Amino acid sequence: VYTESTGLEIVKHHVAQYIERRDGFPADYSDIMLRTGATEGIKNVFSLLNHSTNCKRPGVMIPIPQYPLYSATIAENGMQQVIL
């Protein structure tokens, strides 16, 4: 049996409770996605942003110097870098 792809529900509940205590506003556990690390999370977010409009590739604004994963994932998704 596989676990839920967004993470174990009990852990997500604990994370939501922590956010509520720390930040003082409600957090919904169903809005929380647990990832195995930064790489997986960044790849997930960039794949969500990858939608061309009027045949233009989407751009992602990144800082320079930057974490090399950003430029690699942008290229992997056929997107373009917008450098600050």
C-alpha positions as CSV (number, residue, x, y, z in Angstrom):
1,V,0.0,0.0,0.0
2,Y,1.3,3.4,-0.9
3,T,1.1,6.5,1.3
4,E,-0.8,9.6,0.2
5,S,1.2,11.4,-2.4
6,T,1.0,14.8,-0.5
7,G,2.3,13.2,2.7
8,L,1.0,11.3,5.7
9,E,-2.2,13.0,6.9
10,I,-1.2,12.8,10.6
11,V,2.1,14.6,9.9
12,K,0.2,17.3,7.8
13,H,-2.1,17.9,10.7
14,H,0.9,18.4,13.0
15,V,2.5,20.8,10.5
16,A,-0.7,22.8,10.3
17,Q,-0.9,23.0,14.1
18,Y,2.7,24.2,14.2
19,I,2.0,26.9,11.6
20,E,-1.1,28.0,13.6
21,R,1.0,28.3,16.8
22,R,3.9,30.0,15.2
23,D,2.1,32.4,12.9
24,G,-1.2,32.9,14.7
25,F,-3.5,32.2,11.9
26,P,-5.4,29.1,10.8
27,A,-3.7,26.5,8.6
28,D,-5.5,23.8,6.7
29,Y,-3.7,20.5,6.6
30,S,-5.2,19.8,3.2
31,D,-3.2,22.7,1.8
32,I,0.1,21.2,2.9
33,M,2.3,19.1,0.6
34,L,5.2,17.3,2.2
35,R,8.2,16.8,-0.1
36,T,11.3,14.7,0.4
37,G,13.5,17.8,-0.2
38,A,13.9,21.1,-1.9
39,T,14.6,19.6,-5.3
40,E,11.3,17.7,-5.5
41,G,9.4,20.8,-4.2
42,I,11.0,23.2,-6.7
43,K,10.4,20.8,-9.6
44,N,6.7,20.4,-8.6
45,V,6.2,24.2,-8.4
46,F,7.9,24.9,-11.7
47,S,5.9,22.2,-13.5
48,L,2.7,23.9,-12.2
49,L,3.9,27.2,-13.6
50,N,4.7,25.8,-17.0
51,H,1.9,27.0,-19.1
52,S,2.6,29.0,-22.3
53,T,0.4,31.9,-23.2
54,N,0.0,33.2,-26.8
55,C,2.8,30.8,-27.8
56,K,5.3,32.4,-25.4
57,R,7.3,30.3,-23.0
58,P,6.7,31.2,-19.4
59,G,9.4,33.0,-17.6
60,V,10.7,32.5,-14.1
61,M,12.4,35.3,-12.3
62,I,15.5,34.1,-10.4
63,P,18.1,35.9,-8.4
64,I,21.8,35.9,-9.3
65,P,23.7,34.3,-7.8
66,Q,21.2,31.5,-7.8
67,Y,20.8,27.9,-6.7
68,P,21.8,25.8,-9.8
69,L,18.7,23.7,-9.5
70,Y,16.6,26.7,-10.6
71,S,18.2,27.1,-14.0
72,A,18.3,23.4,-14.6
73,T,14.7,22.9,-13.8
74,I,13.6,25.9,-15.9
75,A,15.5,24.5,-18.9
76,E,14.1,21.0,-18.2
77,N,10.6,22.4,-18.4
78,G,11.2,24.5,-21.6
79,M,10.8,27.7,-19.7
80,Q,13.0,30.8,-19.8
81,Q,14.9,32.6,-17.1
82,V,14.2,36.2,-16.2
83,I,17.3,37.4,-14.3
84,L,17.0,40.1,-11.6
